[in-house]
Amino acid sequence: MSKPLIIGLVQHAMEQDADRNRASSLQGIADAAEAGAELVILPELHASEYFCKYQDPDLFDLAEPLDGTTRTALADAAAEHGVVVVGSIFEHRAAGLAHNTAIVLERTGELAGIYRKMHIPDDPGYNEKFYFTPGDLGFEPIDTSVGRLGVLVCWDQWYPEAARMMALAGAELLIYPTAIGFDPADDEDEVRRQLQAWQIIQRSHAVANGLPVASCNRIGFEPDRSGGERDAEFWGNSFVVGPQGEILAAASTGAEVLLATIDRDRTESVRRIWPFLRDRRIDAYSGLLRRFLS
């Protein structure tokens, strides 16, 4: 029998000052570690406000190299507290070439691996294709001292193919650093529909793959600083579910360090009674490689 894994999700707000944002993340790591977490997850792009509301070439100045300030701060925190940390950076790779990149730091502070966001949205208020080059590392889990982590990022969370690829590659836990919210002009019914859809799709990845899922979101109102009308209200509601989609822990809309305990043995037992991987018709899925079957 495997030892249960305690994970902590640091849900916090972001502002214009990157140092203050990093301080919030570091305090969350410390609080989670003090509460017993062995794995700590941060939201998407936690060193800055969500800057993709509009297109501005000057905002590429926010990008940093893999060994930049945020990576160094997270590595120091991981080593200080003896925890594995999943963080997120706007990665500067070359002139005009940047990625939305998740970084995983071992409890020693060493880099365990990275994942570059594969699915890049281009919606009103989410102009990510202007800033981010699609990932080129594929769907490869990252091996750590707490297990094989299937790290995906935000928009990836809507795609069952991404979760399945991570599962087939041996991921033991699916992790989604996230920045998602609603338009403050949305009415209550629309807000509820969007939030429920976001929860349902990720719980379905847990069920379909027999894996626990952890999704860590940011919170708070962030204005459109271009003077436009794309303000955002990030809805928080970070959560962790087990391999049957059962909710293990859920946050509210405020700042919070959410803790959850993962039973590492449940994937094996659940997959024995719901053997979805066994019964896949891999001989009949070639159409998935086409954009549309018409």
C-alpha atoms as one frame of an Amber mdcrd trajectory, in Angstrom:
protein
   0.000   0.000   0.000   1.360   3.391  -1.024   1.581   6.338   1.319  -1.128
   8.995   0.689   0.069  12.182  -1.019  -0.869  15.565   0.459  -1.037  18.338
  -2.123  -1.552  22.068  -1.718  -3.088  24.446  -4.260  -2.183  28.113  -3.784
  -5.093  30.245  -4.994  -4.301  33.960  -4.935  -4.800  37.242  -6.765  -2.249
  38.960  -9.008  -1.438  42.637  -9.472   0.930  44.721 -11.612   3.894  44.355
  -9.238   5.649  41.069 -10.082   7.629  41.053  -6.840   4.442  41.237  -4.777
   2.917  38.444  -6.872   5.946  36.238  -6.327   5.803  37.027  -2.614   2.186
  35.801  -2.519   3.175  32.594  -4.289   6.118  32.008  -1.963   3.981  32.600
   1.119   1.464  30.107  -0.226   4.204  27.518  -0.718   5.383  28.065   2.843
   1.841  27.792   4.235   1.111  24.630   2.246   4.368  23.011   3.355   3.712
  23.909   6.994   0.306  22.222   6.682   1.957  19.020   5.455   1.836  19.323
   1.660   4.493  17.442  -0.288   3.414  18.865  -3.664   2.422  22.516  -4.132
   0.667  23.842  -7.248   0.442  27.499  -8.313  -1.927  29.150 -10.816  -1.065
  29.906 -14.424   1.227  32.936 -15.013   1.277  33.768 -11.305   4.035  36.406
 -11.556   1.829  38.884 -13.418  -1.676  40.007 -14.105  -3.282  38.124 -16.970
  -1.868  40.319 -19.734  -3.426  38.605 -22.750  -6.629  40.660 -22.664  -5.240
  42.749 -25.525  -2.279  42.771 -27.918   0.736  44.919 -27.049   4.303  44.092
 -28.194   5.704  45.863 -25.120   4.182  43.171 -22.896   6.766  40.711 -24.199
   9.037  42.456 -21.691   7.252  40.361 -19.041   8.778  37.179 -20.475  11.724
  35.615 -18.667  14.153  32.765 -19.407  13.743  29.357 -17.839  16.456  30.236
 -15.311  14.997  33.658 -14.560  13.711  35.329 -11.409  10.562  33.255 -10.978
  12.310  29.900 -11.491  15.041  30.900  -9.018  12.531  31.991  -6.366  10.474
  28.812  -6.719  13.566  26.614  -6.648  14.748  28.254  -3.440  11.310  27.775
  -1.882  11.130  24.133  -2.957  14.510  23.433  -1.371  13.788  25.438   1.770
  10.507  23.657   2.472  11.355  20.259   0.963   8.355  20.201  -1.404   7.829
  19.634  -5.113   6.522  22.838  -6.739   4.562  23.252  -9.975   4.885  26.853
 -11.161   4.249  28.824 -14.325   6.203  31.375 -16.363   5.928  33.435 -19.543
   9.019  31.833 -21.069  11.319  33.910 -23.269  12.980  31.439 -25.601  14.311
  33.704 -28.383  13.532  37.099 -29.871   9.834  37.059 -30.749   9.468  33.466
 -29.525   7.811  32.814 -26.181   5.839  30.052 -24.488   3.345  29.645 -21.685
   5.403  27.190 -19.673   4.816  25.138 -16.547   7.948  24.376 -14.542   8.320
  21.588 -12.000  10.909  21.939  -9.233  12.050  18.983  -7.165  12.157  19.197
  -3.367  15.890  19.847  -3.758  15.214  22.892  -5.939  16.445  21.159  -9.078
  14.393  21.421 -12.268  12.486  18.154 -12.731  11.010  19.191 -16.066   8.882
  21.636 -18.015   5.685  21.533 -20.047   4.885  24.095 -22.739   1.179  24.785
 -23.207  -0.020  22.989 -26.320  -3.489  24.439 -26.913  -3.369  28.225 -27.336
  -6.700  30.119 -27.259  -7.586  33.182 -29.287 -10.820  34.584 -27.894 -12.037
  38.051 -26.905 -10.044  38.926 -23.796  -7.752  35.888 -24.254  -5.356  36.907
 -27.050  -2.841  34.185 -26.276  -1.888  33.363 -29.861  -0.294  36.812 -30.066
   2.042  36.024 -27.164   2.552  32.262 -27.002   4.037  29.816 -29.470   2.348
  26.398 -29.134   4.318  23.874 -27.111   6.776  21.569 -28.847   7.394  19.025
 -26.085   4.238  16.990 -26.505   2.302  15.384 -23.673   5.073  13.930 -21.531
   4.635  13.405 -17.773   7.344  14.737 -15.492   8.965  12.316 -13.056   9.344
  13.606  -9.493   9.875  12.226  -6.006   6.103  12.391  -5.449   5.175  10.599
  -8.675   4.721  11.093 -12.423   2.940  14.393 -12.932   0.827  14.993 -16.024
   1.095  18.781 -16.121  -1.160  20.622 -18.563  -2.108  24.319 -18.636  -5.497
  26.082 -18.638  -6.943  25.831 -22.181  -5.517  22.304 -22.338  -8.083  21.385
 -19.672 -10.901  21.343 -22.221  -9.318  18.670 -24.412  -9.882  14.995 -23.553
  -7.097  14.074 -25.978  -4.499  15.894 -23.850  -5.581  14.178 -20.634  -5.684
  10.788 -22.366  -2.210  11.222 -23.853  -0.810  12.040 -20.414  -2.595   9.023
 -18.953  -1.280   6.705 -21.668   2.238   7.990 -20.974   1.919   6.919 -17.345
   0.863  10.079 -15.525  -0.290   9.394 -11.969  -1.902  12.797 -11.386  -3.247
  15.388 -13.843  -2.429  18.992 -12.907  -3.896  22.137 -14.459  -2.402  25.533
 -13.524  -5.169  27.868 -14.671  -6.233  31.468 -15.240  -9.935  31.454 -16.013
 -12.745  33.805 -15.188 -15.784  35.533 -16.551 -16.641  38.852 -18.101 -17.996
  41.070 -15.290 -20.860  41.909 -17.652 -22.036  38.263 -17.732 -25.289  37.585
 -15.932 -25.542  35.057 -13.107 -26.880  32.276 -15.322 -23.972  32.586 -17.753
 -21.437  32.687 -14.931 -22.943  29.528 -13.450 -22.972  27.714 -16.810 -19.326
  28.526 -17.492 -18.142  27.544 -14.023 -20.051  24.268 -14.084 -18.743  23.415
 -17.551 -15.179  24.043 -16.356 -15.661  21.738 -13.387 -17.483  19.027 -15.343
 -14.934  18.716 -18.132 -12.042  18.248 -15.715 -13.948  15.809 -13.528 -14.661
  13.851 -16.710 -10.911  13.581 -17.394 -10.539  12.002 -13.967 -13.300   9.484
 -14.691 -12.223   8.638 -18.246  -8.613   8.036 -17.210  -9.009   6.772 -13.654
  -6.709   9.503 -12.363  -6.907  12.239  -9.734  -7.047  15.786 -11.126  -5.935
  19.051  -9.496  -6.841  22.440 -10.976  -5.406  25.635  -9.460  -6.930  28.956
 -10.528  -6.266  32.610  -9.722  -8.792  35.003  -8.186  -9.783  38.628  -8.319
 -10.730  41.468 -10.625  -8.137  42.470 -13.217  -8.865  45.494 -15.410  -8.213
  45.835 -19.114  -5.262  48.243 -18.896  -5.485  49.103 -22.603  -8.601  51.116
 -21.778 -10.783  48.576 -23.550 -13.737  46.605 -22.263 -12.094  43.247 -21.521
 -11.982  43.359 -17.755 -11.849  39.934 -16.114 -13.083  38.501 -12.822 -11.150
  35.311 -12.086 -13.428  32.899 -10.305 -11.053  30.817  -8.172 -12.869  27.588
  -7.259  -9.661  25.548  -7.420 -10.408  21.891  -6.759  -9.055  18.367  -6.499
 -10.960  15.239  -7.517 -10.266  11.539  -7.248 -10.204   8.955 -10.070 -13.990
   8.615 -10.151 -14.445  12.376 -10.334 -15.276  12.574  -6.636 -14.513  15.978
  -5.118 -11.759  15.703  -2.518 -11.359  19.426  -1.844 -12.732  22.656  -3.298
 -11.904  26.315  -2.751 -14.159  29.353  -2.785 -13.541  32.602  -4.682 -11.088
  34.029  -2.133  -7.393  33.658  -1.405  -6.776  30.188  -0.026  -4.278  27.371
   0.314  -6.377  24.326  -0.541  -5.172  20.998   0.813  -6.177  17.556  -0.403
  -5.013  14.020   0.300  -4.572  11.714  -2.682  -4.913   7.955  -2.208  -2.216
   6.723  -4.589  -3.692   3.196  -4.716  -7.146   4.194  -5.957  -6.117   4.474
  -9.610  -5.266   0.783  -9.687  -8.476  -0.293  -7.950 -10.714   2.028  -9.991
  -9.188   0.972 -13.303  -9.853  -2.663 -12.409 -13.597  -2.066 -12.095 -13.803
   0.585 -14.852 -11.263  -0.712 -17.406 -11.670   2.059 -19.974  -8.060   1.755
 -21.140  -8.512  -1.992 -21.708 -11.621  -1.562 -23.845 -10.425   1.255 -26.071
 -10.928   0.476 -29.766  -7.550   1.763 -30.899  -8.153   0.150 -34.297 -11.153
   2.403 -34.916  -9.970   5.864 -33.847  -8.031   7.006 -36.911 -10.619   9.714
 -37.515  -9.317  11.546 -34.451  -6.320  12.560 -36.536  -8.594  14.582 -38.833
  -9.952  18.038 -38.121 -13.534  17.047 -38.931 -15.254  13.984 -40.429 -17.303
  15.508 -43.209
